[in-house]
Amino acid sequence: AVVSTQSTGDKLCVWMGGILDEKLNRENLIPQIRNGGPLCRLAEFVQESVDDFKANNEDNDDLPSSAPQANLTCGARSMEARQNVTKFLDWVRKMRVPESSIFLPDDLLKLKG
């Protein structure tokens, strides 16, 4: 068996960076995603699979029908950033992610970095 030397955080940065076409690492992840725009872009990517799932399965009306639309150019700690993060988190809840696994907007917006 191959043992990975990458941490979960490193793997997350690689995965997100690949989707967003950005070079992400532990040092720049939070500043890069803080305004919520990149999170909403990730949701757009995942929503494509949700749409495919919904088209081929019944009893899925509670899943989101679209990804959150974000202001991609707003400041990192602006009111628009808070709205972006909140829209993303609302979308995550519709994806049936347990509440215990969901962060609060301030958890991201007020982190140092």
C-alpha positions in Angstrom: 0.0 0.0 0.0 1.2 3.5 -0.8 1.3 5.8 2.2 0.5 9.4 1.5 2.7 12.0 3.1 0.2 14.8 2.4 -2.0 16.0 5.3 -5.7 16.4 4.8 -5.2 20.1 4.6 -2.7 19.7 1.9 -5.0 17.4 -0.1 -7.8 20.0 0.3 -5.6 22.7 -1.0 -4.6 20.6 -4.0 -8.3 19.6 -4.7 -9.6 23.1 -4.4 -6.8 24.7 -6.3 -7.3 22.2 -9.1 -11.0 23.2 -9.4 -10.4 26.9 -9.0 -7.3 26.9 -11.2 -5.3 28.6 -8.4 -2.2 27.6 -6.5 -3.4 27.0 -2.9 -1.5 26.0 0.1 -1.8 26.2 3.9 -0.4 29.7 4.0 -2.7 31.3 1.4 -5.9 29.2 1.6 -7.8 31.3 4.1 -6.9 34.7 2.5 -7.8 33.3 -0.9 -11.2 32.0 0.1 -12.1 34.5 2.8 -14.5 36.6 0.6 -16.6 33.5 -0.1 -16.4 33.9 -3.8 -14.1 30.8 -4.3 -16.4 28.7 -2.1 -19.4 29.6 -4.3 -17.2 28.7 -7.4 -16.6 25.3 -5.7 -20.3 25.0 -5.2 -20.9 25.6 -8.9 -18.5 22.7 -9.7 -20.3 20.3 -7.3 -23.7 21.5 -8.4 -23.0 20.0 -11.8 -22.9 16.5 -10.2 -26.0 17.3 -8.1 -27.8 18.2 -11.3 -26.8 14.9 -12.8 -27.9 13.0 -9.7 -31.2 14.8 -9.6 -31.9 14.0 -13.3 -31.4 10.3 -12.6 -32.9 9.8 -9.2 -36.2 10.3 -7.5 -37.0 11.8 -4.1 -34.3 14.6 -4.3 -36.4 17.7 -4.3 -34.7 19.0 -1.2 -31.3 19.1 -2.9 -30.3 22.5 -4.2 -31.3 23.4 -7.8 -28.5 25.9 -8.3 -25.2 27.0 -6.8 -25.0 30.3 -4.9 -24.2 33.3 -7.0 -21.4 35.4 -5.5 -19.8 38.8 -5.7 -16.3 37.6 -6.7 -14.6 40.9 -6.4 -15.7 42.1 -2.9 -13.3 42.7 -0.1 -12.3 39.9 2.3 -14.2 41.2 5.3 -16.9 43.2 3.6 -20.7 42.8 4.0 -20.7 41.3 0.5 -18.1 38.7 1.7 -20.4 37.8 4.6 -23.3 37.4 2.1 -21.1 35.2 -0.1 -20.2 32.9 2.8 -23.7 32.8 4.1 -25.1 31.9 0.6 -22.4 29.1 0.4 -23.3 27.8 3.9 -27.1 27.8 3.0 -26.3 25.8 -0.1 -24.2 23.4 2.0 -27.1 22.8 4.3 -29.3 22.0 1.3 -26.7 19.4 0.4 -27.6 17.7 3.7 -24.2 18.3 5.3 -24.7 17.8 9.1 -24.9 21.0 11.0 -22.0 19.8 13.3 -19.7 19.9 10.2 -20.7 23.4 9.1 -18.7 26.5 10.2 -20.2 29.9 10.9 -19.4 32.9 8.7 -17.3 34.5 11.4 -15.2 31.4 11.7 -13.8 32.2 8.2 -14.2 36.0 8.1 -12.4 36.7 11.4 -9.5 34.2 11.0 -6.1 35.7 11.0 -4.3 35.5 7.8 
